[in-house]
């Protein structure tokens, strides 16, 4: 009997997993496919987990990109006011 995947249920489960759990599940599914314990089920399950992992990484990269741009804009604004960046005990101050 062939196992049928519950796409919505697996996607919901993936949303509740940590990044480490997702990586483990992706690797586990890939190992099942390599060993031939598949029938298409584990490759489908792995694709759901990979999609969730990619979605999180894309969102993380977008946040980081916005943060870098905000820092760059702030630095330009401070320099345009004649201020300089000073590092004291590992902290950055503008003076």
BELPE-V876634 format. One record per residue. N is the residue number from 1. RES is the residue in one small letter. SS is DSSP state (a for helix, b for strand, c for the rest). PSI is psi in radians with two decimals (NA if undefined). D_LAST is the distance of its C-alpha to the last C-alpha in whole Angstrom. Layout:
# BELPE-V876634
((N,RES,SS,PSI,D_LAST) (N,RES,SS,PSI,D_LAST))
This chain:
# BELPE-V876634
((1,x,c,2.32,72) (2,x,c,2.33,69) (3,x,c,2.41,66) (4,x,c,2.37,64) (5,x,c,2.41,60) (6,x,c,1.64,59) (7,x,a,-0.82,56) (8,x,a,-0.69,54) (9,x,a,-0.76,55) (10,x,a,-0.66,53) (11,x,a,-0.69,50) (12,x,a,-0.72,50) (13,x,a,-0.74,50) (14,x,a,-0.67,47) (15,x,a,-0.50,45) (16,x,c,-0.06,45) (17,x,c,2.66,45) (18,x,c,2.94,42) (19,x,a,-0.71,41) (20,x,a,-0.72,42) (21,x,a,-0.69,45) (22,x,a,-0.81,45) (23,x,a,-0.76,45) (24,x,a,-0.78,48) (25,x,a,-0.69,50) (26,x,a,-0.82,50) (27,x,a,-0.68,51) (28,x,a,-0.77,54) (29,x,a,-0.73,55) (30,x,a,-0.69,54) (31,x,a,-0.70,56) (32,x,a,-0.71,59) (33,x,a,-0.77,59) (34,x,a,-0.65,60) (35,x,a,-0.13,62) (36,x,c,0.26,64) (37,x,c,0.96,64) (38,x,c,-1.44,63) (39,x,c,0.24,65) (40,x,c,-0.34,62) (41,x,a,-0.90,61) (42,x,a,-0.51,58) (43,x,a,-0.66,57) (44,x,a,-0.76,56) (45,x,a,-0.75,55) (46,x,a,-0.63,52) (47,x,a,-0.59,52) (48,x,a,-0.78,51) (49,x,a,-0.69,48) (50,x,a,-0.68,47) (51,x,a,-0.75,46) (52,x,a,-0.73,44) (53,x,a,-0.75,42) (54,x,a,-0.72,41) (55,x,a,-0.75,40) (56,x,a,-0.75,38) (57,x,a,-0.69,36) (58,x,a,-0.72,36) (59,x,a,-0.70,34) (60,x,a,-0.75,32) (61,x,a,-0.68,31) (62,x,a,-0.74,31) (63,x,a,-0.76,28) (64,x,a,-0.70,26) (65,x,a,-0.78,26) (66,x,a,-0.72,25) (67,x,a,-0.74,22) (68,x,a,-0.74,21) (69,x,a,-0.71,22) (70,x,a,-0.75,19) (71,x,a,-0.74,17) (72,x,a,-0.77,17) (73,x,a,-0.73,17) (74,x,a,-0.78,14) (75,x,a,-0.75,12) (76,x,a,-0.72,14) (77,x,a,-0.74,13) (78,x,a,-0.74,9) (79,x,a,-0.61,10) (80,x,a,-0.37,13) (81,x,c,0.09,10) (82,x,c,0.24,9) (83,x,c,2.70,5) (84,x,c,2.64,6) (85,x,b,2.31,7) (86,x,b,2.36,7) (87,x,b,2.17,10) (88,x,b,2.08,12) (89,x,c,0.74,15) (90,x,c,-0.06,16) (91,x,b,2.60,13) (92,x,b,2.28,10) (93,x,b,2.71,7) (94,x,b,2.36,4) (95,x,c,NA,0))
